[in-house]
């Protein structure tokens, strides 16, 4: 992801170990549902399928959980922050700012990729729905679509203020 985009969007680190995906515990987890339960020492900290809220995030921090296991479908729709390259073959598996799919994540695991950074901005398109826009109305291959939806909301808000 180009440096200036990193200034606007938070990236989340995903680690691949033993053919499993792990999301480093950061505020970027807030708002996501995890397919796997989070346990420590046999105790369940977060049950399977529960949404990570600010209070759940604090529980994870309190329990000193550094990373949580996620499924490939938990990452679907997130954008990769940089090109993911198979260092053995030189093949670009996915280019920066392209959305992840379960197929692409499977390729990463098969190619022994050990880590990647993702941005989940634009993964959930609630902002587009709030503006009454379709999810495909603003198309760009570079910035996440939600950026344009949010900017549309700002324009709509400014127009309504001008009318008053």
C-alpha positions as CSV (number, residue, x, y, z in Angstrom):
1,X,0.0,0.0,0.0
2,X,1.5,3.4,-0.9
3,X,2.8,5.2,2.2
4,X,0.2,8.0,2.0
5,X,-2.6,5.5,2.3
6,X,-1.1,4.1,5.4
7,X,-1.5,7.5,6.9
8,X,-5.3,7.3,6.4
9,X,-6.0,3.6,7.0
10,X,-5.0,1.4,9.8
11,X,-3.5,-1.9,8.8
12,X,-3.8,-5.2,10.7
13,X,-1.1,-7.8,10.9
14,X,-2.1,-11.4,9.9
15,X,0.4,-14.2,10.7
16,X,0.2,-17.6,9.0
17,X,1.7,-20.4,11.1
18,X,1.1,-24.2,10.8
19,X,-1.5,-23.5,8.0
20,X,-3.6,-21.4,10.4
21,X,-4.3,-17.7,10.3
22,X,-3.7,-15.4,13.4
23,X,-4.8,-11.8,13.7
24,X,-2.6,-9.7,16.0
25,X,-4.8,-8.2,18.7
26,X,-5.2,-4.5,18.0
27,X,-8.2,-2.2,17.9
28,X,-8.6,-3.3,14.3
29,X,-10.4,-6.4,15.6
30,X,-13.3,-4.3,17.0
31,X,-16.4,-4.8,15.0
32,X,-15.5,-8.2,13.6
33,X,-17.0,-11.6,14.4
34,X,-14.5,-14.4,14.7
35,X,-15.1,-17.9,13.5
36,X,-13.0,-19.4,16.3
37,X,-13.4,-19.2,20.0
38,X,-10.5,-17.5,21.9
39,X,-9.2,-19.6,24.7
40,X,-6.4,-19.3,27.2
41,X,-5.5,-22.1,29.6
42,X,-8.7,-24.0,28.9
43,X,-10.9,-21.0,29.7
44,X,-12.9,-19.4,26.9
45,X,-12.3,-15.7,26.7
46,X,-14.4,-15.0,23.7
47,X,-16.9,-17.6,22.4
48,X,-17.1,-18.6,18.8
49,X,-19.1,-16.2,16.6
50,X,-19.1,-13.3,19.1
51,X,-18.6,-9.8,17.8
52,X,-15.5,-8.1,19.1
53,X,-16.7,-4.9,20.9
54,X,-14.6,-2.4,22.8
55,X,-15.3,-4.3,26.1
56,X,-14.4,-7.7,24.5
57,X,-11.2,-6.1,23.2
58,X,-10.3,-4.9,26.7
59,X,-10.9,-8.5,28.0
60,X,-8.4,-9.8,25.4
61,X,-5.9,-7.2,26.5
62,X,-6.5,-8.0,30.2
63,X,-5.9,-11.7,29.4
64,X,-2.7,-10.8,27.5
65,X,-3.9,-12.5,24.3
66,X,-1.5,-11.4,21.6
67,X,-3.2,-13.0,18.6
68,X,-6.4,-14.7,17.8
69,X,-7.0,-17.5,15.3
70,X,-9.2,-16.4,12.4
71,X,-10.7,-18.3,9.4
72,X,-10.1,-17.3,5.8
73,X,-13.7,-16.1,5.5
74,X,-13.1,-13.7,8.5
75,X,-10.7,-11.8,6.2
76,X,-12.8,-12.0,3.1
77,X,-13.3,-8.5,1.6
78,X,-10.3,-7.0,3.5
79,X,-7.7,-5.4,1.2
80,X,-4.1,-6.4,1.3
81,X,-1.8,-3.5,2.3
82,X,1.1,-4.5,0.0
83,X,1.7,-6.9,-2.9
84,X,2.0,-10.5,-1.6
85,X,4.8,-12.2,-3.5
86,X,5.8,-15.9,-3.5
87,X,9.5,-15.4,-2.8
88,X,10.4,-18.8,-4.3
89,X,8.8,-18.2,-7.7
90,X,8.6,-14.4,-7.8
91,X,4.9,-14.7,-8.6
92,X,2.7,-11.8,-7.3
93,X,-0.1,-13.7,-5.6
94,X,-2.2,-10.6,-5.1
95,X,-1.5,-6.9,-5.7
96,X,-1.8,-4.2,-3.0
97,X,-5.3,-2.8,-2.3
98,X,-7.1,-5.9,-3.8
99,X,-9.7,-7.6,-1.7
100,X,-8.9,-11.0,-0.1
101,X,-10.9,-14.1,-1.0
102,X,-10.8,-17.5,0.6
103,X,-9.0,-18.7,-2.6
104,X,-6.3,-16.1,-2.3
105,X,-5.8,-16.9,1.4
106,X,-5.5,-20.6,0.4
107,X,-2.7,-19.6,-2.1
108,X,-0.8,-17.8,0.7
109,X,-0.9,-20.8,2.9
110,X,0.2,-23.1,0.1
111,X,3.0,-20.7,-0.9
112,X,4.3,-20.6,2.7
113,X,3.6,-16.9,3.1
114,X,4.2,-16.1,6.8
115,X,2.6,-12.7,7.3
116,X,0.6,-10.0,5.6
117,X,-1.0,-6.7,6.4
118,X,-4.6,-6.0,5.7
119,X,-6.9,-3.1,5.8
120,X,-10.5,-3.8,6.7
121,X,-11.7,-0.3,5.7
122,X,-14.5,-0.7,3.2
123,X,-15.1,-4.4,4.2
124,X,-18.3,-3.5,5.9
125,X,-20.2,-1.1,3.6
126,X,-22.6,0.4,6.2
127,X,-21.6,3.9,5.3
128,X,-22.7,3.4,1.7
129,X,-26.1,2.1,2.9
130,X,-26.5,5.0,5.2
131,X,-26.1,7.4,2.3
132,X,-28.7,5.5,0.3
133,X,-26.1,4.6,-2.3
134,X,-25.5,1.2,-3.9
135,X,-22.4,-0.6,-2.8
136,X,-21.0,-0.5,-6.3
137,X,-21.7,3.2,-7.1
138,X,-18.2,4.5,-6.5
139,X,-15.6,2.5,-8.3
140,X,-11.9,2.9,-8.0
141,X,-9.0,0.5,-8.3
142,X,-6.9,2.4,-5.9
143,X,-8.8,3.8,-2.9
144,X,-11.2,1.6,-0.9
145,X,-14.8,2.1,-2.2
146,X,-16.0,3.2,1.2
147,X,-13.7,6.3,0.9
148,X,-15.9,7.5,-1.9
149,X,-19.1,6.6,0.0
150,X,-17.9,8.5,3.0
151,X,-17.0,11.5,0.9
152,X,-20.5,11.2,-0.7
153,X,-21.9,11.4,2.9
154,X,-19.9,14.5,3.5
155,X,-21.1,16.2,0.3
156,X,-24.7,15.3,1.2
157,X,-24.3,16.8,4.7
158,X,-22.8,20.0,3.3
159,X,-25.6,20.4,0.7
160,X,-28.3,19.9,3.4
161,X,-26.5,22.6,5.6
162,X,-26.4,25.0,2.7
163,X,-30.1,24.7,2.1
164,X,-30.9,25.6,5.7
